[in-house]
């Protein structure tokens, strides 16, 4: 008998526009120890299928059909009956652990509550079980972390806490809803490895809901492809990846950027002799208040710590690194949205650092940014046409209303927006459409430099591919330069000419895109690249992974910048690893051998 059997499942929501059928006649089954991937784009009904089974639909939702766990019907049963199963036999990992965890309870209190409800454990016994699981999911300093609140943990650690909490009662079915979407690639790889180990050791069945085909290639035995509330294709992982039958499945696979196969389409060459931006030894520091001493102490946090680079006309510089490495801070320092603490930013030969707000205004026309969250960066009270036209009012005030309207309509068509959407508001558009509005707004004055700060990270793969293609087209047509910031190294390789790898505010490697991926030298670069999943199960499951022990250290730690040069850590903790040109255009930061780094990390963690 199947562990999970779903038959003719329908999920409907009552809305102001009538009844919406989100899930339509879904049938699926899962066996013990199996990993089933449910893939599809936003709104396809992936999450609602399992939320219905767990009894977690919103008040305006209703489900019909059947969903049986071990022969026990779970659909539309009473909360009392459902609570005996969910959390004990069936557990769920939610996409955003920060909103799923209770903010006013410590990690230990939240975990102990699960044990008390489902196993009747309390006190020291519950505390020890919680501690054992935190250590099992490799939470560093678990005895300290168990007494901390969710906001005091990193994203990767919160996700591990969620996994530990879900596994406390050793469930037979684990539902993982986009468990790695917002995580850095190295943390994502660790979470996936952890889930795979739990699957193997505990014989836990995993339903993995995701839009990332690379994650599916790494983890899943079978795959179900979902679109518009129905399954369009289902099969084992090799069949789906190497012989897909449905055009939608083929589209998803084709849209996924691959780190091992860069896309050359629309890849124009830069003009290297014409450098338009020159950044030299830029630093950005923030004063951080600590609880040290009677009245506290303010210590400097070096978010950007002496970065230098040039950008040529028509060139795209990719900037990668984990959260907290200084990518976004560097972008804002270049644009003078954050004043650099030190260093120089030359734009077209003119110094920008130190200019007051009024003096910077003439340069703003040519210096634009596309933010990660378009909905947060657009004024909700303005129509999208008004948002796109606003830069024209500032930099081309002599245009008539009709001329502005024509330019906005042309730009909307250029970025793939229907001009009939002129009078819509941001909340009436999809995420991909709002991102196009942000791009149109940035491009309307034909700037020389556009910085894309995680501009495609929250989008479905097909929309992401469209936005990348659009940026390449606009670069070819307008001759603009770009700084492309992302934690997705596959996307960065697809769009960039050169790639700069940052670690705690400093450059550890800089080279052209092919050199970075085919001949990485710095251990951190190697680790990042090896962690990126490739959407091909035959390749992905045989790739070696380069693992760095421990969590990303705190930038407040004076010795954190010497993680890859431990030989200097004790003798000169303030030393900055030198950047050396190992071959023409290929710069690498000074580092010790991998063996020395691993040995030093083990000693540091043991201490």
C-alpha positions in Angstrom: 0.0 0.0 0.0 1.2 3.5 -0.8 2.3 5.8 2.0 0.3 8.6 0.4 -2.6 8.2 -2.0 -4.3 11.3 -3.5 -7.3 10.8 -5.8 -9.4 13.4 -7.7 -8.2 16.3 -5.5 -9.8 19.6 -6.3 -9.0 22.9 -4.5 -11.2 25.9 -5.0 -11.1 29.5 -3.7 -14.0 31.9 -3.4 -12.9 35.3 -4.6 -14.4 38.6 -5.6 -14.2 37.5 -9.2 -16.0 34.3 -8.5 -14.8 30.7 -7.8 -11.2 29.9 -8.8 -10.3 26.3 -9.4 -6.6 26.2 -8.3 -6.1 22.4 -8.3 -8.0 20.2 -10.7 -8.5 16.4 -10.4 -5.0 15.7 -9.1 -3.9 12.0 -8.6 -0.6 11.1 -7.0 1.0 8.4 -4.8 4.2 8.2 -2.8 6.0 5.2 -1.3 8.2 5.0 1.9 11.6 6.5 1.4 10.8 8.1 -2.0 11.5 11.7 -3.0 8.8 13.1 -5.4 9.5 16.4 -7.0 6.5 18.6 -7.8 7.6 21.3 -10.3 5.9 24.2 -12.0 5.8 27.9 -12.0 4.1 30.2 -9.5 0.3 29.8 -9.4 0.4 26.3 -10.8 -1.2 24.8 -7.6 1.9 23.0 -6.2 1.7 24.3 -2.7 -2.1 24.3 -2.5 -2.2 20.5 -3.2 -0.3 19.8 0.0 -1.8 22.6 2.1 -5.2 21.1 1.4 -4.0 17.7 2.5 -2.6 19.2 5.7 -5.8 21.2 6.4 -4.0 24.5 6.0 -6.1 26.2 3.3 -7.1 29.8 3.9 -10.7 30.4 5.0 -12.0 31.0 1.4 -10.6 27.7 0.2 -12.3 24.3 0.0 -11.1 20.9 -1.1 -12.9 17.9 -2.5 -11.6 14.4 -3.4 -9.5 12.1 -1.3 -6.0 12.3 0.3 -5.1 9.3 2.4 -2.0 8.8 4.5 -1.4 5.2 5.4 -5.0 4.6 4.6 -6.2 7.4 6.9 -8.3 10.1 5.1 -6.8 13.5 5.8 -9.0 15.7 3.7 -11.5 17.9 5.6 -11.1 16.0 8.9 -11.5 17.7 12.2 -8.5 19.7 13.6 -8.3 17.3 16.5 -7.8 14.3 14.2 -5.5 16.2 11.9 -3.2 17.3 14.8 -2.6 13.6 15.6 -1.1 13.1 12.2 0.5 16.4 11.2 3.6 17.2 13.1 4.0 13.5 14.1 3.6 11.3 11.0 3.5 14.1 8.4 5.5 17.3 8.7 6.0 20.3 6.5 8.9 22.7 5.9 7.7 26.1 4.8 9.3 28.3 2.2 10.1 31.2 4.6 11.2 30.0 8.0 11.3 33.5 9.5 7.5 33.9 9.1 6.8 30.2 9.9 8.7 30.3 13.2 7.2 32.1 16.2 9.3 35.3 16.8 8.7 35.6 20.5 9.7 32.1 21.4 13.3 30.7 21.5 14.2 27.9 19.2 14.2 25.5 22.1 10.8 26.5 23.3 9.3 26.0 19.9 10.9 22.6 19.4 9.9 21.4 22.9 6.3 22.3 22.2 6.2 19.8 19.4 7.6 17.0 21.6 5.2 17.9 24.4 2.1 17.7 22.1 3.1 14.6 20.1 5.3 12.6 22.4 4.4 13.8 25.9 8.1 14.8 26.5 9.0 17.8 28.6 11.8 19.3 30.7 15.4 18.0 30.3 14.3 15.0 28.2 12.7 17.3 25.6 15.6 19.7 25.7 18.1 16.9 25.0 16.1 15.6 22.1 16.0 19.1 20.6 19.7 19.6 21.2 20.5 16.2 19.5 18.5 17.2 16.4 20.0 20.7 16.2 23.5 19.0 16.2 22.3 16.4 13.7 21.3 19.2 11.3 24.7 20.7 11.9 23.7 23.9 13.7 27.1 25.3 15.0 27.2 26.0 18.7 23.8 24.2 19.2 23.9 24.6 23.0 24.0 28.3 22.5 21.6 28.5 19.5 18.8 26.6 21.2 18.2 29.6 23.5 18.2 32.1 20.7 15.2 33.7 18.9 14.6 33.2 15.1 15.8 36.7 14.2 19.2 36.0 15.8 19.9 33.2 13.3 21.0 33.3 9.7 18.6 32.2 6.9 20.4 28.9 6.6 20.3 28.2 10.3 16.6 29.1 10.5 15.9 26.6 7.6 17.9 23.9 9.5 15.8 24.7 12.7 12.7 24.1 10.6 14.0 20.8 9.3 15.0 19.7 12.9 11.6 20.7 14.2 9.9 18.8 11.4 12.0 15.7 12.1 11.6 15.7 15.9 8.9 13.0 15.8 10.6 11.1 12.9 7.7 11.6 10.4 7.3 9.1 7.6 6.3 11.9 5.2 8.1 15.3 4.9 6.6 18.0 2.7 9.3 20.6 1.7 7.8 23.7 0.1 10.5 25.6 -1.8 12.9 24.9 1.2 16.0 26.5 -0.5 14.6 29.2 -2.8 16.0 32.2 -0.8 19.2 30.6 0.3 22.8 31.0 -1.0 24.0 28.2 -3.2 26.4 26.8 -0.5 23.7 26.8 2.2 21.2 25.3 -0.4 23.6 22.5 -1.1 24.0 21.8 2.6 20.2 21.7 3.2 19.7 19.4 0.2 22.5 17.1 1.5 20.9 17.1 4.9 17.4 16.2 3.5 19.0 13.4 1.4 20.7 11.9 4.5 17.5 12.0 6.5 15.7 10.3 3.6 18.3 7.6 3.6 18.7 7.1 7.4 15.1 7.5 8.5 13.4 6.2 5.3 11.5 9.4 5.2 9.4 10.1 2.1 9.9 13.6 0.8 7.5 15.7 -1.4 9.8 18.4 -2.7 7.9 21.4 -4.1 10.2 23.6 -6.2 10.6 25.5 -9.5 14.3 24.7 -9.6 15.0 21.8 -12.0 18.6 21.6 -10.8 17.4 20.8 -7.2 15.0 18.2 -8.7 17.9 16.6 -10.6 20.0 16.3 -7.4 17.2 15.0 -5.1 14.2 13.3 -6.7 13.3 9.8 -7.8 10.2 10.8 -9.6 8.9 14.1 -10.9 5.4 15.5 -11.5 5.1 18.6 -13.7 2.2 20.9 -12.8 0.7 23.7 -14.8 -2.6 25.6 -14.3 -3.7 23.2 -11.5 -3.2 19.9 -13.4 -0.3 17.5 -13.9 0.9 17.7 -17.5 3.6 15.0 -17.1 4.8 12.5 -14.6 7.7 10.0 -14.6 11.0 9.0 -13.1 13.7 11.6 -13.0 15.7 10.3 -16.0 12.7 10.1 -18.2 11.5 13.7 -17.4 15.0 15.2 -18.0 16.2 13.2 -21.0 12.9 12.4 -22.8 10.3 14.9 -21.8 7.0 14.4 -23.6 5.1 17.6 -22.9 6.0 20.9 -24.4 5.7 22.7 -21.1 8.3 20.3 -19.5 10.6 21.0 -22.4 10.1 24.7 -21.9 11.0 24.5 -18.2 14.2 22.6 -18.9 15.2 24.9 -21.8 14.6 28.0 -19.7 16.9 26.8 -16.9 20.4 28.5 -17.2 23.1 25.9 -16.9 26.5 26.7 -15.3 28.1 24.1 -17.5 26.6 25.3 -20.7 26.6 29.1 -21.1 24.1 30.6 -23.5 25.9 32.7 -26.2 22.7 34.2 -27.7 22.7 38.1 -27.8 26.1 38.2 -26.1 27.7 41.4 -27.4 31.3 42.2 -26.9 32.4 45.1 -24.8 34.6 48.0 -25.9 37.6 47.4 -23.5 39.5 50.6 -24.5 36.6 52.7 -23.3 36.3 52.4 -19.5 33.4 54.4 -18.3 33.5 53.5 -14.6 36.6 53.2 -12.4 36.3 52.2 -8.8 39.4 52.4 -6.6 39.9 51.1 -3.0 36.2 51.8 -2.1 35.3 51.2 1.5 31.9 51.4 3.2 31.8 51.0 7.0 28.9 51.1 9.5 29.1 51.6 13.2 27.5 48.6 15.0 26.4 49.0 18.6 27.3 45.9 20.8 26.5 45.0 24.4 30.2 45.0 25.4 31.0 46.9 28.5 28.8 48.9 30.8 27.4 51.3 28.2 27.9 49.2 25.1 30.5 49.7 22.4 30.4 50.8 18.8 32.6 48.8 16.4 33.1 49.3 12.7 31.6 46.7 10.3 33.4 46.9 6.9 30.7 45.9 4.5 32.9 46.9 1.5 36.6 46.7 2.3 38.9 48.1 -0.4 37.3 47.1 -3.7 38.8 48.2 -7.1 37.6 47.5 -10.6 37.0 49.1 -14.0 33.9 48.7 -16.2 34.1 49.1 -20.0 31.4 50.4 -22.3 28.9 47.7 -23.3 30.4 45.3 -20.7 28.4 43.3 -18.1 30.3 42.6 -14.8 28.7 39.9 -12.8 29.1 40.2 -9.0 28.5 37.0 -6.9 28.9 35.9 -3.3 26.9 34.8 -0.4 24.5 37.1 1.6 26.5 39.6 3.6 29.4 39.7 1.2 28.8 43.4 0.3 27.3 43.0 -3.2 24.4 45.4 -2.7 26.3 47.8 -0.6 29.0 48.1 -3.3 26.3 48.9 -5.9 24.8 51.6 -3.7 28.3 53.0 -3.1 28.9 53.2 -6.8 25.7 55.1 -7.3 26.4 57.3 -4.2 23.2 56.1 -2.6 25.4 55.2 0.3 28.5 57.6 0.7 31.7 55.5 0.6 33.8 55.8 3.7 36.9 55.9 1.6 38.1 55.4 -2.0 37.3 56.8 -5.4 34.4 56.3 -7.9 35.2 57.9 -11.3 32.3 58.1 -13.8 33.4 59.2 -17.3 36.6 60.5 -15.6 34.7 62.6 -13.1 34.9 61.9 -9.4 31.5 61.1 -7.8 32.6 60.5 -4.2 32.1 63.6 -2.1 29.6 65.3 -4.4 26.5 66.6 -2.6 23.0 65.6 -3.6 22.4 68.5 -6.0 25.7 67.9 -7.8 24.8 64.3 -8.3 21.5 65.0 -10.0 22.9 65.5 -13.6 24.7 62.1 -13.3 21.5 60.2 -12.2 20.2 60.2 -15.8 23.0 57.8 -16.8 23.2 55.8 -13.6 20.2 53.6 -12.9 19.4 50.6 -10.8 16.8 47.7 -11.0 16.0 46.5 -7.6 15.3 42.9 -6.4 11.7 43.5 -5.3 9.9 45.5 -7.9 6.7 45.7 -5.9 8.6 47.3 -3.0 10.5 49.7 -5.2 7.4 51.0 -7.1 5.0 53.5 -5.6 1.7 51.6 -5.0 -0.3 54.9 -5.4 1.1 55.5 -8.9 0.0 53.8 -12.1 2.8 52.0 -13.9 2.7 54.6 -16.7 3.3 57.3 -14.1 6.1 55.3 -12.5 7.8 54.8 -15.9 7.3 58.5 -16.9 8.6 60.0 -13.6 12.3 60.0 -14.7 11.3 61.9 -17.9 9.7 64.6 -15.8 13.1 65.0 -14.0 15.5 64.8 -16.8 13.5 65.8 -19.9 11.1 68.4 -18.5 10.5 70.1 -21.9 8.6 67.1 -23.2 4.9 67.5 -23.7 2.4 65.2 -22.1 1.8 63.5 -25.4 5.5 63.0 -26.1 6.0 61.4 -22.6 3.0 59.2 -23.2 4.3 58.0 -26.5 7.8 57.3 -25.1 6.3 55.4 -22.2 4.1 53.3 -24.6 7.2 52.6 -26.8 9.3 51.5 -23.8 6.5 49.3 -22.5 6.3 47.5 -25.8 10.1 47.3 -25.8 10.1 45.4 -22.5 7.2 43.2 -23.4 4.3 45.0 -21.6 1.0 45.6 -23.2 0.5 49.4 -23.6 -3.1 48.8 -22.6 -1.8 48.3 -19.0 -0.9 52.0 -18.8 -3.4 52.7 -16.1 -2.9 49.6 -13.9 -1.3 49.7 -10.5 1.6 47.5 -9.4 -0.6 45.2 -7.3 -2.6 44.4 -10.4 0.5 43.0 -12.2 2.4 39.7 -11.8 6.0 39.7 -10.4 7.5 39.3 -13.9 5.4 42.2 -15.2 6.4 44.4 -12.3 10.0 43.6 -12.9 9.6 44.7 -16.5 8.1 48.0 -15.2 11.2 48.5 -13.1 13.4 47.8 -16.1 11.4 50.2 -18.3 11.7 52.9 -15.6 15.5 52.4 -15.5 15.9 52.4 -19.3 13.5 55.2 -20.3 16.2 57.9 -20.4 18.7 55.5 -22.1 21.3 55.4 -19.3 25.0 54.5 -19.8 25.1 52.2 -16.7 22.4 50.0 -15.2 22.9 48.0 -12.0 20.7 44.9 -11.6 20.5 44.0 -7.9 19.1 40.4 -7.7 16.7 41.5 -10.4 15.6 38.0 -11.4 16.1 36.0 -8.2 12.3 35.9 -7.3 11.0 35.0 -10.7 9.9 31.7 -12.3 12.5 30.2 -14.7 10.6 31.0 -17.8 10.1 34.7 -16.8 13.7 34.8 -15.6 14.9 33.7 -19.1 12.7 36.3 -20.7 14.1 39.1 -18.5 17.7 38.0 -19.1 17.1 38.0 -22.9 15.4 41.4 -22.6 18.5 42.9 -20.8 20.8 41.5 -23.4 18.7 43.0 -26.2 18.6 46.4 -24.5 22.3 46.3 -24.0 22.9 45.5 -27.7 20.5 48.3 -28.8 21.5 51.0 -26.3 25.2 50.1 -25.8 24.8 50.3 -22.1 27.1 48.8 -19.4 25.7 46.6 -16.6 26.7 45.4 -13.1 24.7 42.2 -12.6 24.4 41.2 -8.9 23.1 37.7 -8.1 23.6 34.7 -5.9 22.6 32.5 -8.8 25.9 31.7 -10.5 24.2 30.0 -13.5 22.3 33.2 -14.4 25.5 35.3 -13.9 27.4 33.1 -16.3 24.6 33.5 -18.9 24.7 37.3 -18.9 28.2 38.4 -17.8 31.4 39.1 -19.7 33.5 39.2 -16.5 32.7 37.9 -13.0 33.8 39.2 -9.6 33.6 37.0 -6.6 33.2 38.8 -3.2 33.8 37.4 0.3 33.1 39.6 3.3 33.5 42.8 1.4 36.6 41.9 -0.5 37.4 40.5 -4.0 38.7 36.9 -3.9 38.7 36.3 -7.6 38.0 38.3 -10.8 38.2 37.0 -14.4 36.3 36.6 -17.6 33.3 34.3 -17.2 34.8 31.2 -18.9 38.0 31.4 -16.9 36.1 31.7 -13.6 34.0 28.6 -14.3 36.5 26.5 -16.1 39.6 27.3 -14.1 38.6 28.7 -10.7 41.6 29.0 -8.3 40.4 30.4 -5.0 38.8 27.8 -2.7 35.8 30.0 -2.1 35.1 30.3 -5.8 35.5 26.5 -6.2 33.0 25.9 -3.4 30.4 28.3 -4.8 30.6 26.7 -8.3 30.5 23.1 -7.0 27.4 23.9 -5.0 25.3 25.1 -8.0 23.0 22.3 -9.1 23.0 21.3 -12.8 19.6 20.3 -14.3 20.7 16.9 -15.4 20.5 14.0 -12.9 23.2 11.9 -14.7 25.7 14.8 -14.3 24.5 16.3 -11.0 24.6 13.0 -9.0 28.2 12.3 -9.9 29.7 15.8 -9.4 32.1 16.2 -6.5 31.2 18.9 -4.0 33.8 21.1 -2.4 32.6 21.7 1.2 33.9 24.4 3.5 33.4 23.6 7.2 31.3 25.8 9.4 29.0 28.8 8.8 29.9 32.0 7.0 31.8 33.9 9.8 30.5 37.2 11.1 31.9 40.3 9.4 32.4 41.7 12.9 35.0 39.0 13.7 38.4 40.7 13.0 39.8 37.4 11.8 36.9 36.5 9.5 38.6 37.9 6.4 41.5 35.4 6.9 39.3 32.3 6.7 41.2 31.3 3.6 44.6 32.5 4.9 44.7 31.0 8.4 48.5 31.1 8.4 48.2 34.9 9.0 45.3 34.7 11.5 47.4 34.4 14.6 50.4 36.4 13.5 48.6 39.4 11.9 44.7 39.3 12.3 44.4 42.7 10.6 46.1 41.5 7.4 44.3 41.9 4.1 45.0 39.1 1.6 46.7 40.6 -1.5 45.1 40.4 -4.9 47.5 39.0 -7.5 47.1 38.8 -11.3 47.9 35.1 -12.0 47.3 35.5 -15.7 46.2 38.3 -18.0 42.9 39.6 -16.5 42.7 36.8 -13.9 43.0 38.2 -10.3 43.1 35.9 -7.3 43.3 36.8 -3.6 46.1 35.3 -1.5 45.1 32.0 0.2 46.5 28.9 1.8 46.1 25.4 0.5 42.7 23.7 1.0 44.3 21.2 3.5 45.6 24.1 5.7 42.2 25.9 5.5 40.3 22.7 6.5 42.7 22.0 9.4 42.5 25.5 10.7 38.7 25.5 10.6 38.5 22.2 12.5 40.8 23.7 15.2 38.7 26.8 15.4 35.4 24.9 15.6 36.8 22.6 18.3 38.0 25.6 20.3 
